[in-house]
């Protein structure tokens, strides 16, 4: 199974660590993980980053939303797209991760 990680990047100086931690957790469940945090931090317009991120999301079976996803306009848009496409949606928990179903 493939999974895309969605969460706040813009304005979060610790986003790489946050996304990497989530990626490592998801990999322990056997997922192939795609993360927008692998994109370069500069060199593209905001709209270009959104297009690249959405392309990754579309190709995945599931989308995993970090706790701060509601603080990000991009992640909110990704949530709408995931719902529209019928993706499996999972949400990060503060005490434990729940994988494989909508909340």
Chimera marker file (.cmm) of the C-alpha trace (Angstrom):
<marker_set name="trace">
<marker id="1" x="0.000" y="0.000" z="0.000" r="1" g="1" b="0" radius="0.5"/>
<marker id="2" x="1.088" y="3.533" z="-0.727" r="1" g="1" b="0" radius="0.5"/>
<marker id="3" x="0.406" y="6.475" z="1.556" r="1" g="1" b="0" radius="0.5"/>
<marker id="4" x="0.821" y="10.232" z="1.256" r="1" g="1" b="0" radius="0.5"/>
<marker id="5" x="1.560" y="12.398" z="4.302" r="1" g="1" b="0" radius="0.5"/>
<marker id="6" x="-0.313" y="15.712" z="4.569" r="1" g="1" b="0" radius="0.5"/>
<marker id="7" x="0.298" y="18.437" z="7.105" r="1" g="1" b="0" radius="0.5"/>
<marker id="8" x="1.497" y="21.970" z="7.660" r="1" g="1" b="0" radius="0.5"/>
<marker id="9" x="4.748" y="22.911" z="5.939" r="1" g="1" b="0" radius="0.5"/>
<marker id="10" x="4.565" y="26.653" z="5.276" r="1" g="1" b="0" radius="0.5"/>
<marker id="11" x="5.603" y="28.565" z="8.381" r="1" g="1" b="0" radius="0.5"/>
<marker id="12" x="6.753" y="25.478" z="10.289" r="1" g="1" b="0" radius="0.5"/>
<marker id="13" x="10.563" y="25.426" z="10.634" r="1" g="1" b="0" radius="0.5"/>
<marker id="14" x="10.389" y="21.874" z="12.041" r="1" g="1" b="0" radius="0.5"/>
<marker id="15" x="8.356" y="20.372" z="9.225" r="1" g="1" b="0" radius="0.5"/>
<marker id="16" x="11.113" y="18.111" z="7.872" r="1" g="1" b="0" radius="0.5"/>
<marker id="17" x="11.566" y="16.354" z="11.222" r="1" g="1" b="0" radius="0.5"/>
<marker id="18" x="7.799" y="16.069" z="11.746" r="1" g="1" b="0" radius="0.5"/>
<marker id="19" x="7.240" y="14.515" z="8.300" r="1" g="1" b="0" radius="0.5"/>
<marker id="20" x="10.301" y="12.245" z="8.643" r="1" g="1" b="0" radius="0.5"/>
<marker id="21" x="9.066" y="10.928" z="11.996" r="1" g="1" b="0" radius="0.5"/>
<marker id="22" x="5.672" y="10.166" z="10.451" r="1" g="1" b="0" radius="0.5"/>
<marker id="23" x="7.299" y="8.517" z="7.452" r="1" g="1" b="0" radius="0.5"/>
<marker id="24" x="9.385" y="6.214" z="9.640" r="1" g="1" b="0" radius="0.5"/>
<marker id="25" x="6.307" y="5.193" z="11.659" r="1" g="1" b="0" radius="0.5"/>
<marker id="26" x="4.291" y="4.483" z="8.530" r="1" g="1" b="0" radius="0.5"/>
<marker id="27" x="7.126" y="2.455" z="7.024" r="1" g="1" b="0" radius="0.5"/>
<marker id="28" x="7.032" y="0.158" z="10.072" r="1" g="1" b="0" radius="0.5"/>
<marker id="29" x="3.466" y="-0.709" z="9.020" r="1" g="1" b="0" radius="0.5"/>
<marker id="30" x="4.756" y="-1.692" z="5.592" r="1" g="1" b="0" radius="0.5"/>
<marker id="31" x="3.667" y="1.393" z="3.667" r="1" g="1" b="0" radius="0.5"/>
<marker id="32" x="5.481" y="2.912" z="0.732" r="1" g="1" b="0" radius="0.5"/>
<marker id="33" x="5.443" y="6.561" z="1.759" r="1" g="1" b="0" radius="0.5"/>
<marker id="34" x="5.301" y="9.722" z="-0.323" r="1" g="1" b="0" radius="0.5"/>
<marker id="35" x="5.925" y="13.002" z="1.464" r="1" g="1" b="0" radius="0.5"/>
<marker id="36" x="5.913" y="16.586" z="0.211" r="1" g="1" b="0" radius="0.5"/>
<marker id="37" x="8.765" y="17.295" z="2.624" r="1" g="1" b="0" radius="0.5"/>
<marker id="38" x="11.169" y="15.752" z="0.092" r="1" g="1" b="0" radius="0.5"/>
<marker id="39" x="10.588" y="18.659" z="-2.278" r="1" g="1" b="0" radius="0.5"/>
<marker id="40" x="13.252" y="21.390" z="-2.254" r="1" g="1" b="0" radius="0.5"/>
<marker id="41" x="12.481" y="24.213" z="0.173" r="1" g="1" b="0" radius="0.5"/>
<marker id="42" x="12.923" y="26.900" z="-2.487" r="1" g="1" b="0" radius="0.5"/>
<marker id="43" x="12.994" y="27.384" z="-6.225" r="1" g="1" b="0" radius="0.5"/>
<marker id="44" x="9.316" y="26.912" z="-7.040" r="1" g="1" b="0" radius="0.5"/>
<marker id="45" x="6.176" y="28.976" z="-6.634" r="1" g="1" b="0" radius="0.5"/>
<marker id="46" x="3.599" y="28.020" z="-4.007" r="1" g="1" b="0" radius="0.5"/>
<marker id="47" x="1.258" y="26.900" z="-6.802" r="1" g="1" b="0" radius="0.5"/>
<marker id="48" x="3.980" y="24.651" z="-8.240" r="1" g="1" b="0" radius="0.5"/>
<marker id="49" x="4.480" y="23.002" z="-4.827" r="1" g="1" b="0" radius="0.5"/>
<marker id="50" x="0.740" y="22.426" z="-4.579" r="1" g="1" b="0" radius="0.5"/>
<marker id="51" x="0.644" y="20.790" z="-8.027" r="1" g="1" b="0" radius="0.5"/>
<marker id="52" x="3.584" y="18.495" z="-7.203" r="1" g="1" b="0" radius="0.5"/>
<marker id="53" x="2.095" y="17.542" z="-3.841" r="1" g="1" b="0" radius="0.5"/>
<marker id="54" x="-1.318" y="16.843" z="-5.330" r="1" g="1" b="0" radius="0.5"/>
<marker id="55" x="0.263" y="14.628" z="-7.994" r="1" g="1" b="0" radius="0.5"/>
<marker id="56" x="1.835" y="12.528" z="-5.215" r="1" g="1" b="0" radius="0.5"/>
<marker id="57" x="-1.470" y="12.338" z="-3.332" r="1" g="1" b="0" radius="0.5"/>
<marker id="58" x="-3.379" y="11.184" z="-6.424" r="1" g="1" b="0" radius="0.5"/>
<marker id="59" x="-0.997" y="8.256" z="-6.926" r="1" g="1" b="0" radius="0.5"/>
<marker id="60" x="-1.335" y="6.933" z="-3.371" r="1" g="1" b="0" radius="0.5"/>
<marker id="61" x="-3.909" y="4.531" z="-1.952" r="1" g="1" b="0" radius="0.5"/>
<marker id="62" x="-4.206" y="6.352" z="1.357" r="1" g="1" b="0" radius="0.5"/>
<marker id="63" x="-3.618" y="9.801" z="2.835" r="1" g="1" b="0" radius="0.5"/>
<marker id="64" x="-2.304" y="10.301" z="6.374" r="1" g="1" b="0" radius="0.5"/>
<marker id="65" x="-3.064" y="13.665" z="7.951" r="1" g="1" b="0" radius="0.5"/>
<marker id="66" x="-0.749" y="15.015" z="10.637" r="1" g="1" b="0" radius="0.5"/>
<marker id="67" x="-2.315" y="16.696" z="13.666" r="1" g="1" b="0" radius="0.5"/>
<marker id="68" x="-1.717" y="20.191" z="12.285" r="1" g="1" b="0" radius="0.5"/>
<marker id="69" x="-3.337" y="19.647" z="8.892" r="1" g="1" b="0" radius="0.5"/>
<marker id="70" x="-6.216" y="22.021" z="9.659" r="1" g="1" b="0" radius="0.5"/>
<marker id="71" x="-3.665" y="24.848" z="10.103" r="1" g="1" b="0" radius="0.5"/>
<marker id="72" x="-2.582" y="24.507" z="6.460" r="1" g="1" b="0" radius="0.5"/>
<marker id="73" x="-4.612" y="25.704" z="3.485" r="1" g="1" b="0" radius="0.5"/>
<marker id="74" x="-2.709" y="23.259" z="1.281" r="1" g="1" b="0" radius="0.5"/>
<marker id="75" x="-3.439" y="20.299" z="3.551" r="1" g="1" b="0" radius="0.5"/>
<marker id="76" x="-7.093" y="21.342" z="3.802" r="1" g="1" b="0" radius="0.5"/>
<marker id="77" x="-7.232" y="21.288" z="0.011" r="1" g="1" b="0" radius="0.5"/>
<marker id="78" x="-5.555" y="17.863" z="0.022" r="1" g="1" b="0" radius="0.5"/>
<marker id="79" x="-8.228" y="16.648" z="2.437" r="1" g="1" b="0" radius="0.5"/>
<marker id="80" x="-10.963" y="17.767" z="0.026" r="1" g="1" b="0" radius="0.5"/>
<marker id="81" x="-9.202" y="16.029" z="-2.868" r="1" g="1" b="0" radius="0.5"/>
<marker id="82" x="-8.739" y="12.821" z="-0.871" r="1" g="1" b="0" radius="0.5"/>
<marker id="83" x="-12.439" y="12.779" z="-0.007" r="1" g="1" b="0" radius="0.5"/>
<marker id="84" x="-13.445" y="13.486" z="-3.601" r="1" g="1" b="0" radius="0.5"/>
<marker id="85" x="-11.208" y="10.685" z="-4.904" r="1" g="1" b="0" radius="0.5"/>
<marker id="86" x="-12.437" y="8.213" z="-2.281" r="1" g="1" b="0" radius="0.5"/>
<marker id="87" x="-8.988" y="7.719" z="-0.765" r="1" g="1" b="0" radius="0.5"/>
<marker id="88" x="-8.596" y="5.932" z="2.540" r="1" g="1" b="0" radius="0.5"/>
<marker id="89" x="-7.977" y="8.675" z="5.084" r="1" g="1" b="0" radius="0.5"/>
<marker id="90" x="-6.077" y="8.261" z="8.348" r="1" g="1" b="0" radius="0.5"/>
<marker id="91" x="-5.361" y="10.832" z="11.026" r="1" g="1" b="0" radius="0.5"/>
<marker id="92" x="-2.421" y="11.143" z="13.373" r="1" g="1" b="0" radius="0.5"/>
<marker id="93" x="-3.292" y="10.610" z="17.015" r="1" g="1" b="0" radius="0.5"/>
<marker id="94" x="-1.565" y="12.175" z="19.956" r="1" g="1" b="0" radius="0.5"/>
<marker id="95" x="-1.220" y="8.887" z="21.826" r="1" g="1" b="0" radius="0.5"/>
<marker id="96" x="-1.007" y="6.350" z="19.002" r="1" g="1" b="0" radius="0.5"/>
<marker id="97" x="-1.381" y="6.195" z="15.258" r="1" g="1" b="0" radius="0.5"/>
<marker id="98" x="-4.554" y="4.814" z="13.761" r="1" g="1" b="0" radius="0.5"/>
<marker id="99" x="-3.919" y="3.421" z="10.304" r="1" g="1" b="0" radius="0.5"/>
<marker id="100" x="-6.430" y="2.280" z="7.726" r="1" g="1" b="0" radius="0.5"/>
<marker id="101" x="-9.729" y="4.058" z="8.221" r="1" g="1" b="0" radius="0.5"/>
<marker id="102" x="-11.512" y="7.355" z="8.179" r="1" g="1" b="0" radius="0.5"/>
<marker id="103" x="-12.152" y="9.145" z="11.429" r="1" g="1" b="0" radius="0.5"/>
<link id1="1" id2="2" r="1" g="1" b="0" radius="0.2"/>
<link id1="2" id2="3" r="1" g="1" b="0" radius="0.2"/>
<link id1="3" id2="4" r="1" g="1" b="0" radius="0.2"/>
<link id1="4" id2="5" r="1" g="1" b="0" radius="0.2"/>
<link id1="5" id2="6" r="1" g="1" b="0" radius="0.2"/>
<link id1="6" id2="7" r="1" g="1" b="0" radius="0.2"/>
<link id1="7" id2="8" r="1" g="1" b="0" radius="0.2"/>
<link id1="8" id2="9" r="1" g="1" b="0" radius="0.2"/>
<link id1="9" id2="10" r="1" g="1" b="0" radius="0.2"/>
<link id1="10" id2="11" r="1" g="1" b="0" radius="0.2"/>
<link id1="11" id2="12" r="1" g="1" b="0" radius="0.2"/>
<link id1="12" id2="13" r="1" g="1" b="0" radius="0.2"/>
<link id1="13" id2="14" r="1" g="1" b="0" radius="0.2"/>
<link id1="14" id2="15" r="1" g="1" b="0" radius="0.2"/>
<link id1="15" id2="16" r="1" g="1" b="0" radius="0.2"/>
<link id1="16" id2="17" r="1" g="1" b="0" radius="0.2"/>
<link id1="17" id2="18" r="1" g="1" b="0" radius="0.2"/>
<link id1="18" id2="19" r="1" g="1" b="0" radius="0.2"/>
<link id1="19" id2="20" r="1" g="1" b="0" radius="0.2"/>
<link id1="20" id2="21" r="1" g="1" b="0" radius="0.2"/>
<link id1="21" id2="22" r="1" g="1" b="0" radius="0.2"/>
<link id1="22" id2="23" r="1" g="1" b="0" radius="0.2"/>
<link id1="23" id2="24" r="1" g="1" b="0" radius="0.2"/>
<link id1="24" id2="25" r="1" g="1" b="0" radius="0.2"/>
<link id1="25" id2="26" r="1" g="1" b="0" radius="0.2"/>
<link id1="26" id2="27" r="1" g="1" b="0" radius="0.2"/>
<link id1="27" id2="28" r="1" g="1" b="0" radius="0.2"/>
<link id1="28" id2="29" r="1" g="1" b="0" radius="0.2"/>
<link id1="29" id2="30" r="1" g="1" b="0" radius="0.2"/>
<link id1="30" id2="31" r="1" g="1" b="0" radius="0.2"/>
<link id1="31" id2="32" r="1" g="1" b="0" radius="0.2"/>
<link id1="32" id2="33" r="1" g="1" b="0" radius="0.2"/>
<link id1="33" id2="34" r="1" g="1" b="0" radius="0.2"/>
<link id1="34" id2="35" r="1" g="1" b="0" radius="0.2"/>
<link id1="35" id2="36" r="1" g="1" b="0" radius="0.2"/>
<link id1="36" id2="37" r="1" g="1" b="0" radius="0.2"/>
<link id1="37" id2="38" r="1" g="1" b="0" radius="0.2"/>
<link id1="38" id2="39" r="1" g="1" b="0" radius="0.2"/>
<link id1="39" id2="40" r="1" g="1" b="0" radius="0.2"/>
<link id1="40" id2="41" r="1" g="1" b="0" radius="0.2"/>
<link id1="41" id2="42" r="1" g="1" b="0" radius="0.2"/>
<link id1="42" id2="43" r="1" g="1" b="0" radius="0.2"/>
<link id1="43" id2="44" r="1" g="1" b="0" radius="0.2"/>
<link id1="44" id2="45" r="1" g="1" b="0" radius="0.2"/>
<link id1="45" id2="46" r="1" g="1" b="0" radius="0.2"/>
<link id1="46" id2="47" r="1" g="1" b="0" radius="0.2"/>
<link id1="47" id2="48" r="1" g="1" b="0" radius="0.2"/>
<link id1="48" id2="49" r="1" g="1" b="0" radius="0.2"/>
<link id1="49" id2="50" r="1" g="1" b="0" radius="0.2"/>
<link id1="50" id2="51" r="1" g="1" b="0" radius="0.2"/>
<link id1="51" id2="52" r="1" g="1" b="0" radius="0.2"/>
<link id1="52" id2="53" r="1" g="1" b="0" radius="0.2"/>
<link id1="53" id2="54" r="1" g="1" b="0" radius="0.2"/>
<link id1="54" id2="55" r="1" g="1" b="0" radius="0.2"/>
<link id1="55" id2="56" r="1" g="1" b="0" radius="0.2"/>
<link id1="56" id2="57" r="1" g="1" b="0" radius="0.2"/>
<link id1="57" id2="58" r="1" g="1" b="0" radius="0.2"/>
<link id1="58" id2="59" r="1" g="1" b="0" radius="0.2"/>
<link id1="59" id2="60" r="1" g="1" b="0" radius="0.2"/>
<link id1="60" id2="61" r="1" g="1" b="0" radius="0.2"/>
<link id1="61" id2="62" r="1" g="1" b="0" radius="0.2"/>
<link id1="62" id2="63" r="1" g="1" b="0" radius="0.2"/>
<link id1="63" id2="64" r="1" g="1" b="0" radius="0.2"/>
<link id1="64" id2="65" r="1" g="1" b="0" radius="0.2"/>
<link id1="65" id2="66" r="1" g="1" b="0" radius="0.2"/>
<link id1="66" id2="67" r="1" g="1" b="0" radius="0.2"/>
<link id1="67" id2="68" r="1" g="1" b="0" radius="0.2"/>
<link id1="68" id2="69" r="1" g="1" b="0" radius="0.2"/>
<link id1="69" id2="70" r="1" g="1" b="0" radius="0.2"/>
<link id1="70" id2="71" r="1" g="1" b="0" radius="0.2"/>
<link id1="71" id2="72" r="1" g="1" b="0" radius="0.2"/>
<link id1="72" id2="73" r="1" g="1" b="0" radius="0.2"/>
<link id1="73" id2="74" r="1" g="1" b="0" radius="0.2"/>
<link id1="74" id2="75" r="1" g="1" b="0" radius="0.2"/>
<link id1="75" id2="76" r="1" g="1" b="0" radius="0.2"/>
<link id1="76" id2="77" r="1" g="1" b="0" radius="0.2"/>
<link id1="77" id2="78" r="1" g="1" b="0" radius="0.2"/>
<link id1="78" id2="79" r="1" g="1" b="0" radius="0.2"/>
<link id1="79" id2="80" r="1" g="1" b="0" radius="0.2"/>
<link id1="80" id2="81" r="1" g="1" b="0" radius="0.2"/>
<link id1="81" id2="82" r="1" g="1" b="0" radius="0.2"/>
<link id1="82" id2="83" r="1" g="1" b="0" radius="0.2"/>
<link id1="83" id2="84" r="1" g="1" b="0" radius="0.2"/>
<link id1="84" id2="85" r="1" g="1" b="0" radius="0.2"/>
<link id1="85" id2="86" r="1" g="1" b="0" radius="0.2"/>
<link id1="86" id2="87" r="1" g="1" b="0" radius="0.2"/>
<link id1="87" id2="88" r="1" g="1" b="0" radius="0.2"/>
<link id1="88" id2="89" r="1" g="1" b="0" radius="0.2"/>
<link id1="89" id2="90" r="1" g="1" b="0" radius="0.2"/>
<link id1="90" id2="91" r="1" g="1" b="0" radius="0.2"/>
<link id1="91" id2="92" r="1" g="1" b="0" radius="0.2"/>
<link id1="92" id2="93" r="1" g="1" b="0" radius="0.2"/>
<link id1="93" id2="94" r="1" g="1" b="0" radius="0.2"/>
<link id1="94" id2="95" r="1" g="1" b="0" radius="0.2"/>
<link id1="95" id2="96" r="1" g="1" b="0" radius="0.2"/>
<link id1="96" id2="97" r="1" g="1" b="0" radius="0.2"/>
<link id1="97" id2="98" r="1" g="1" b="0" radius="0.2"/>
<link id1="98" id2="99" r="1" g="1" b="0" radius="0.2"/>
<link id1="99" id2="100" r="1" g="1" b="0" radius="0.2"/>
<link id1="100" id2="101" r="1" g="1" b="0" radius="0.2"/>
<link id1="101" id2="102" r="1" g="1" b="0" radius="0.2"/>
<link id1="102" id2="103" r="1" g="1" b="0" radius="0.2"/>
</marker_set>
